[in-house]
Amino acid sequence: MKKTLSILAIIAGIITACDIKAPLKVGYEPPADNIENADSTIYGFCGPATTSRQLQLITSSDDTIFVNVEKAKRLGRVYGGLTPGDEIYVLPDADHSQALFTINKSALLGEWVMPSPYDGSTPSGIVIKDGGEAESFQQQGDIIYKSWSILNGHLMLVETREDGTDLFYTQGYEITRMTSDSLYLRNISPTEDETFEYGRYKPEPEVDLGVDLDYDYEEDYLLF
């Protein structure tokens, strides 16, 4: 009996030490000291059995789960759509049967820009690359992006300033809207409340003026 009580006491001590918590809810920002262990996001690929009501998610360990997405769709929280084959991030509810919201990683990748805050004409923004790499669009502005990740549905960006200090910091953003050509990010910093509206970068089409320019000026320099 004493041996059994000792084993139970050890198990209780382990549970207390691990500080096991329930899955995080939308809008919850984990404390900085627990940020690495607080992620409740499920990662996987959108399966072919996905319907308008539920997402078939094939995880990296080849497990298949089905998550109801009706409420998330009704609230506009299926960011980037659900296309079979695309990589999807899912933040589930407590029993993992329903998605609080989903983020389509495949749709998130790319070049996102907005008018420069300095002159309003030159586009500035962020390039989100596969593999967690990020960079500033055409390296304009004083913010240099280095990497990105998803934590509890928040887009976490590692940034530095172009001031020669080499100091890096992580800034979190809540995705409030995301379509094939728009991305709205809200700063989740407790001291700031600002939303940034990005559009997917589309190069300006070259205009054909229908004029053939003669770039051969050699004859103009002939003496005889």
N, C-alpha and C positions, 0 to 999 in steps of 0.2 A: 504493500500500500504506500509506504514511504517512497519507494522507487518510482511509483506512478505519479505521485504528487511532485516529485523532483523533476520528472520529464515535462509535466504540464507547466511547471514554473519556468523551465528553460524556454519552452515554446512561447509562453506569454512574454518573456523577456525579449525574444527575437522579434515578435510582432511589434512590440513597443518601440524597439530600436529602429525598425524599418520604417516606422511612421506611415503605415499604409493608409492611403486616402482614396476616397471615391473619385470616379472620373470627373474631370473639370467640366464646368458648364460654360456656355457661350457668354462672353463678356468678362470672364474671370481672368485676371492677370496674375500668374504665379509669382510668389516672392522671388527675388533675385537669387537667394542662396539655394533655392530648390529648383531653379529653372531647368537644369539638365535632366532631372528625374520626373518632371511634371507633365510630360507630353502624353496626351491621351489620343492623339491622332492615329487612325488606322490607314496604312498605305497599301495600295494594290493597283490592279488594272481593271477597268470596266469590262465585264464579261458579256458575251453575246446574248445571254438570257436576261439582260437588263430590260425593264419595261418602264412605262410611265409612272408606275407605282413603286417599284423597288429596284434597287441597284444590286447587281451581281458583282461582288468584288472578289477578285482572285489575288490573294496576298502573295508576298515574296516567298513565303514558305509553301506555296501551292495549295493553301487552304482556300475554300470557297465559302463565302458568307453572303447572306442576303440581308440588305438593310432597306427599310421603308424610307422613301424620300418624298412622300406626299406633302407632309407639313413643311419640309424645307423648300419645296417648290412653291407652295402657297405663300411663303414668306419671302420668296425671291432669293433664297440662299443656296441655290444650286449654281455655283459660279463656274461659268465656262461650259456648261452643258455636260451631258453624259453620253459619250460616243464610245462604242466598243473598241477596245484596243488602247484607249487613252489611259494614261496614268492618273489616278484619282486619290486625293486626300479626303478622308472622311472623319468628321468629329461626331461620334455617336452619343446617344443618351446613356443613362446609367446602365441599362441592361443590354446595350449594343443592338437593339432591335430597330431603332429609328435614328436617322441622321439629323443632327442639329443643323449642319450644313456640309456641303461638299465643295471641293476646289479641284478643278481640272488642271493638273500640272502641265499637260501638253499644251493647253490653251494659254497658260500663264507665261510660258517661255516666249522670248522675243524682245523686240525693241519697243519700249513705251516712252512716249515723249509728250511734252506740253510746251507752250510758248515760254521762252526764257523770261524769268522774273526781272531781268536787267533791261532788255530792250524790247521784249514782247514779240520779237520776230524769229530769232534763231532758236530752233527747237533744242530743248535740253531734257534729260530724263535718265532712264535706267535700262540696262540690257540684262535680262534674266536668262542665264544659260543653263543648259543641262549639266548635271554634276555639281550643282550648288555654287557655281561661279557667277559673279555679277560684276558689272562695270558701268561707269557713267557713259551715257550716250555721247559718242565722239569726244569724251573727256572734257566736256564743257562745264563751267561752273566751279564752285569751290569744294563741292562734295565729291569724293571718290568712293564708289561702291566696290566692295571686295568679294563678298559672298552673300548667300541667302539661304534660308531654310523656312520650314513651316513648323510652328509650335502652337498646339491647341487652336489651329485655324488662323493664327496670326502669321503674317509674313514678317520674318525677322531679317533685317539687313545689317550686315557689318559694314560700317562706314568709317572713313577717315577724312580729314580736311587737308586741302592743298596749301598747308602753311609750313611744311617742313618739320612738324613735330612728331610725325609717325605714331600718333595716338589713335587707337581704334576703339570704337564703341558700337554697341548693338542697339538698333532702333526698331521698335515693333510697330506694325501697321495692321489695322483691321481692314479686310477687303469688304467694302460695302456694295460694290457693283462690279460685275465683270462679264463682258460679252466678247465676241470675236474681235472687236476693234475698240473696246473701251475698258479702262481699269481705274476704279476709284479706291484710293487708299486713305484711311483715317488714322492719324497719329494717335497711338494709345498711351502716349506719355501722360502722366498725371498733371504735368505742368503745361501741356499744350493740347489744343483741340482744333486740329486743322485737317481738312480733307484736300487731297491732291487728285486732280482729274487728268488722267493720261489717255492718250489715243495711240493706237498701234502705228508705228512709223511707216509711212508710205512715201517712197522717193517721188519727187516731182517728175512727172513725165517730160521727156525731152520734146520740145516743140520743133516740128519740121517747118521751116519758113519757106521751103521750096526754092531756096537760093543756093547755088553751088559756089562756094568761095574758092578763089584761086590763091593757094598759098605758095605758088612757085614764083619767087621774086628774083630768081637768078638772072633773068634777062634785064632787069632794071639796073644791074650793076656791071653790065658789059660795057667796056670802053669803046670797042670797035665792033 
